[in-house]
Amino acid sequence: MLLSDLTDAATESTPLLAVRDVLTRVVSSPAWLQDALPAGPRAELVPLLVSPTISVFKAVWAEGMSVPPHDHLLWGAIGVYAGREDNEYFRRVEPGSSALESVSGRSLAVGDVSLMGDDLIHAVSAPVWTGALHVYGGDFLAKQRSMWVDGVEEPSDGTQTQAIFEAANAGR
């Protein structure tokens, strides 16, 4: 039901807002999500659905885990169903520049939903084990994205992100 609701929402005239409404509904009563998609004992980023229209991932963050600044190049929505996800938002210092400046941040607790535009750059950290649904407006796996490692912009096809999740699992 969840994946079909999100797929339907992605076809609405304002898909990001429709996806937000679905996520708000499901994370407001998160017990079934916590049972179906446990937040632990492994950090993981699991694709639940990937299509040309929408991608849905289960993201489980290990306690103390973080991912450096990165972009998605697609609109997105995050719904937290366990723990807390801390986001720091960045923008390029100048258009076309790879230098970033921090502009704001937001902590997402259980029941919170956050929306991201297709130009958003953010870093994520989790102070506790966290479970979240990450939804993107398109085929997330087909996008060549960027990640800023030690302040340097590098191409990112997801390999670095998976390595961060595996390192979090190895370090426990």
BATORGU-347201 format. One record per atom (N, C-alpha, C): residue in three letters; x, y, z. Coordinates in steps of 0.05 Angstrom, whole numbers, plus 32768, in hexadecimal, padded with zeros to 4 digits. Layout:
<numars>
ALAXYZ/...
</numars>
This chain:
<numars>
MET80107FE88000/MET800080008000/MET801180198000/LEU8026801A8011/LEU803880318012/LEU804480387FF7/LEU805080247FEB/LEU805E80297FD1/LEU804B80317FBB/SER803380257FBB/SER801F802D7FA6/SER8015804A7FAC/ASP801280517FC6/ASP8009806C7FCD/ASP801E80807FC4/LEU8038807A7FC9/LEU804D808C7FC0/LEU804F808E7FA2/THR804C80787F94/THR804C80787F77/THR803680897F6C/ASP801E80867F77/ASP800780967F6F/ASP800D80B47F74/ALA801880BA7F8B/ALA801E80D57F93/ALA803180E27F7F/ALA804480D27F75/ALA805980DC7F63/ALA804D80E57F48/THR803580DC7F42/THR802880E47F29/THR801580FC7F2C/GLU801281067F44/GLU8001811D7F49/GLU800D81367F3C/SER7FFD814B7F3A/SER800681647F2E/SER801C81727F3F/THR801B816D7F59/THR803181777F6B/THR803B815E7F7A/PRO804C814F7F6D/PRO805481357F78/PRO806281377F93/LEU8073814B7F97/LEU8082814D7FB0/LEU806E81517FC7/LEU805A81627FC3/LEU804781677FD8/LEU8035814E7FDD/ALA802F81407FC8/ALA801F81277FCB/ALA802F81127FDA/VAL804881107FD3/VAL805A80FC7FE1/VAL805C81047FFF/ARG805F811E8004/ARG806081288020/ARG8047811F802F/ASP803081218023/ASP801781198030/ASP801780FC8037/VAL802080EB8025/VAL802280CE802A/VAL803580C98041/LEU804D80D4803F/LEU806180D08054/LEU805780DA8070/THR804A80F18070/THR804080FC8089/THR802C80E88096/ARG801B80DD8085/ARG800880C9808F/ARG801580B1809B/VAL802980A6808D/VAL8035808C8096/VAL8048809080AE/VAL805780A680AF/VAL806980AA80C6/VAL805B80B580DE/SER804280BE80DC/SER803480C880F3/SER802B80B18105/SER8029809980FA/SER80248081810A/SER8039806C8101/PRO8051806E810B/PRO8068805F8100/PRO806B80438109/ALA805A8039811B/ALA805F801E8127/ALA806180088111/TRP804F800980FD/TRP80507FF480E9/TRP80697FF680D8/LEU8072800F80D3/LEU808B801380C4/LEU80A3800880D3/GLN80A3800D80EE/GLN80B9800480FE/GLN80BA7FE580FE/ASP80A37FD880FC/ASP80A27FBB80FB/ASP80AA7FB180DF/ALA809F7FBE80CA/ALA80A57FB580AF/ALA80C17FBC80A5/LEU80CB7FD380AE/LEU80E67FDD80A5/LEU80F67FE480BE/PRO81007FD180CD/PRO810E7FD780E6/PRO81267FE980E2/ALA81297FFB80F6/ALA8140800D80F6/ALA815780008106/GLY81647FED80FA/GLY817A7FDE8106/GLY81757FC18102/PRO81887FB18106/PRO81A27FB68112/PRO81B87FBD80FE/ARG81B17FC180E5/ARG81C47FC980D0/ARG81BD7FE480C4/ALA81D27FF480C0/ALA81CE800D80B1/ALA81CB80048094/GLU81B780108086/GLU81B38007806A/GLU81A2801C805B/LEU81A7801C8041/LEU8197802C802F/LEU818C8018801A/VAL81728011801E/VAL81667FFC800E/VAL815180077FFB/PRO815580037FE0/PRO8140800C7FCE/PRO81277FFA7FD0/LEU811180077FD6/LEU80F77FF87FD7/LEU80E97FFA7FBC/LEU80EE800F7FAD/LEU80E180137F93/LEU80F380277F84/VAL80FA80207F6B/VAL810880337F5A/VAL80FB80327F3E/SER80F180497F35/SER80E4804B7F1B/SER80EC80667F0E/PRO80E5806A7EF5/PRO80EB80847EE9/PRO80DC809C7EF7/THR80C780957F06/THR80B680AA7F13/THR80BD80AE7F30/ILE80C580997F3E/ILE80C8809B7F5B/ILE80DC80867F65/SER80EB808D7F79/SER80FD807A7F87/SER80F7807C7FA5/VAL80F580657FB2/VAL80EF80647FCF/VAL810480537FDC/PHE8111805E7FF1/PHE8126804F7FFF/PHE811F804E801D/LYS812780378029/LYS812780358046/LYS8144803D804D/ALA81468051805E/ALA8160805A8068/ALA816280548086/VAL81758044808E/VAL817A803F80AA/VAL8196804A80B1/TRP8196805D80C3/TRP81AF806A80CB/TRP81B8805E80E6/ALA81D1805680E7/ALA81DC804D8101/ALA81E180658113/GLU81E18060812C/GLU81E780758140/GLU82028081813A/GLY8203809C8137/GLY821C80AA8132/GLY822580AB8115/MET8215809F8103/MET821C809E80E7/MET821780B980DA/SER822780C080C5/SER822380D880B6/SER822B80D48099/VAL821E80E48088/VAL822480E4806B/VAL822B81018065/PRO824281068057/PRO824A81228051/PRO8236812F803D/PRO823A81498038/PRO822881578025/PRO82268148800B/HIS820D81468001/HIS820881397FE7/HIS81EF81457FDB/ASP81EB81417FC1/ASP81D381497FB4/ASP81C481317FAA/HIS81AB81367FA1/HIS819B81207F95/HIS819381267F78/LEU8191813F7F71/LEU818981487F57/LEU816C81407F50/LEU815D81397F64/LEU814181337F62/LEU8133813E7F7A/TRP811A81467F78/TRP810B814D7F91/TRP810A81357FA3/GLY8108813A7FBC/GLY810781247FCF/GLY80F6812A7FE8/ALA80F081157FF6/ALA80E281188010/ALA80EC81038023/ILE80EF810A803C/ILE80F880F88050/ILE80E380F68066/GLY80DC80DE806E/GLY80C980DA8084/GLY80D680C88098/VAL80D980D180B1/VAL80E780C380C6/VAL80D380B380D6/TYR80D8809880DA/TYR80C7808780E9/TYR80D3807B8102/ALA80ED80808106/ALA80FB8077811E/ALA811480898121/GLY811A8091813A/GLY8133809F813F/GLY813280BD8137/ARG814980C7812E/ARG814B80E38126/ARG816080E68110/GLU815A80F580FC/GLU816C80FB80E6/GLU8172811980E6/ASP818B812080E8/ASP8193813C80E7/ASP819E814380CC/ASN8193815880C0/ASN819A816280A6/ASN81A7817D80A7/GLU81BD81818099/GLU81C9819B8096/GLU81C781A28078/TYR81BD81B98072/TYR81B881C18056/TYR81CD81D5804D/PHE81D581D28034/PHE81EB81E28028/PHE81E281EE800D/ARG81F182028005/ARG81EE820C7FE9/ARG820A82127FDF/ARG820B82127FC5/ARG822582197FB8/ARG822A82377FBE/VAL8243823D7FC3/VAL824B82597FC9/VAL8245826B7FB1/GLU824A82617F99/GLU8243826F7F80/GLU8238825A7F6D/PRO822682627F5B/PRO821D824F7F47/PRO823482427F38/GLY823482287F35/GLY8249821A7F27/GLY826182147F38/SER826382207F50/SER8279821B7F62/SER827582017F70/SER828A81F37F78/SER828781DB7F88/SER828981E27FA6/ALA829181FA7FAD/ALA829282027FC9/ALA827682057FD5/LEU827381FC7FED/LEU825981FC7FFB/LEU825A820E8013/GLU82428218801A/GLU823E82268034/GLU8225821A8041/SER82278216805B/SER8210820D806A/SER81FB8223806D/VAL81E2821C8068/VAL81CD82318069/VAL81B8822B807E/SER81B482128086/SER81A0820C809B/SER81A281EF80A2/GLY819181E780B4/GLY819081CB80BB/GLY817581C480C7/ARG817081AA80CA/ARG815681A280D5/ARG815A818580E0/SER8150818280F8/SER814F81678104/SER8133815C80FF/LEU8133814380F5/LEU8119813580F0/LEU8116811F8104/ALA810081208114/ALA80FA810C8128/ALA80E480FA811D/VAL80DD80E6812C/VAL80C780D48124/VAL80AE80E4811E/GLY80A380DF8106/GLY808B80ED80FD/GLY8090810580EC/ASP80A9810E80EA/ASP80AF812580D9/ASP80B4811E80BC/VAL80AD813080AB/VAL80B1812E808E/VAL80BF81478084/SER80D381448074/SER80E2815A8069/SER80E28158804A/LEU80DE816F803D/LEU80DF81708020/LEU80F9817C8016/MET810281727FFF/MET811B817C7FF3/MET811781827FD6/GLY812081997FCE/GLY811F81A07FB1/GLY813581917FA2/ASP813481927F88/ASP814881837F78/ASP8163818F7F78/ASP816681A77F83/ASP818081B47F85/ASP818C81B37FA1/LEU817F81A57FB4/LEU818881A57FCF/LEU81A281957FD2/ILE81B3819F7FE3/ILE81CB81917FEC/ILE81C9818E800A/HIS81CD81768014/HIS81CB81728031/HIS81DE815D803B/ALA81E4815F8055/ALA81F3814B8064/ALA81E0813F8078/VAL81E48126807F/VAL81D281188091/VAL81E3810B80A8/SER81D8810D80C0/SER81E480FE80D6/SER81CE80F480E8/ALA81D480DF80F6/ALA81C080D38108/ALA81CC80CF8124/PRO81C180DC8138/PRO81CC80D88153/PRO81C380BE8160/VAL81AE80B28155/VAL81A48098815F/VAL819C80878147/TRP8197806D814B/TRP818D805C8135/TRP81748069812A/THR8173806C8110/THR815D807A8103/THR8153806B80EB/GLY8139806B80E7/GLY812C806080D0/GLY811D807580C1/ALA8120807780A7/ALA8112808B8097/ALA810C8081807C/LEU80F7808C8070/LEU80F180878054/LEU80FB809F8044/HIS810B809A802F/HIS811580AF801E/HIS810880AA8003/VAL80FA80BF7FF9/VAL80EB80BD7FE0/VAL80F680D27FCD/TYR80FB80CA7FB4/TYR810680DC7FA0/TYR80F580DC7F86/GLY80F380F37F79/GLY80E380F67F61/GLY80F180EE7F48/GLY80F680D47F45/GLY810280C97F2D/GLY811380B17F34/ASP812380A87F21/ASP813480917F24/ASP814E809A7F32/PHE814F80987F4C/PHE816580A17F5C/PHE817F80937F54/LEU817E807A7F4E/LEU8196806A7F48/LEU81A280727F2D/ALA8193807E7F1B/ALA819D80867F01/ALA81AB80A17F01/LYS81A880B07F17/LYS81B380CB7F18/LYS81D180CB7F20/GLN81E180DA7F12/GLN81FC80DF7F1A/GLN81FD80F77F2C/ARG820080F27F46/ARG81FE81077F5A/ARG821A81107F63/SER821B81227F76/SER8235812B7F82/SER823581267FA0/MET824D81227FAB/MET825181217FC8/MET826A81317FCD/TRP826981417FE3/TRP828081517FEA/TRP828F81438000/VAL82A681387FF9/VAL82B7812A800C/VAL82CE813C8014/ASP82D08142802E/ASP82E481558038/ASP82E3816F8029/GLY82CB81788022/GLY82C781918015/GLY82CB81917FF7/VAL82D1817A7FEB/VAL82D781787FCE/VAL82BF81697FC1/GLU82B481767FAD/GLU829E81697F9E/GLU82A881537F8D/GLU829B813B7F90/GLU82A381247F80/GLU828981187F74/PRO828C810B7F5D/PRO827480FD7F52/PRO826C80E67F65/SER825280E17F67/SER824980CD7F79/SER823380BC7F6C/ASP823880A37F69/ASP822480917F5D/ASP8218807F7F73/GLY821D80867F8C/GLY821280777FA2/GLY822680657FAF/THR823D80607FA2/THR8251804E7FAD/THR825C80597FC7/GLN826280737FC9/GLN826B807F7FE2/GLN8257807C7FF8/THR823E80807FF1/THR8229807F8005/THR822780628010/GLN8227804F7FFF/GLN822680338008/GLN823E802C801A/ALA825680378013/ALA826E80328023/ALA826B803F803E/ILE825E80568040/ILE82598062805B/ILE82478051806C/PHE82328045805F/PHE82208033806E/PHE822F801A8077/GLU823F800F8066/GLU824E7FF7806D/GLU82637FFD8083/ALA827080148082/ALA8283801C8097/ALA8275801E80B2/ALA825C802980B1/ALA824D802C80CA/ALA8247801080D5/ASN82417FFD80C4/ASN823C7FE180CE/ASN82557FD480D8/ALA826C7FD980CB/ALA82857FCC80D3/ALA828F7FD880ED/GLY82887FF180F2/GLY82927FFE810A/GLY82827FF98123/ARG826D7FE98121/ARG825D7FE38139/ARG82687FCB8148/
</numars>
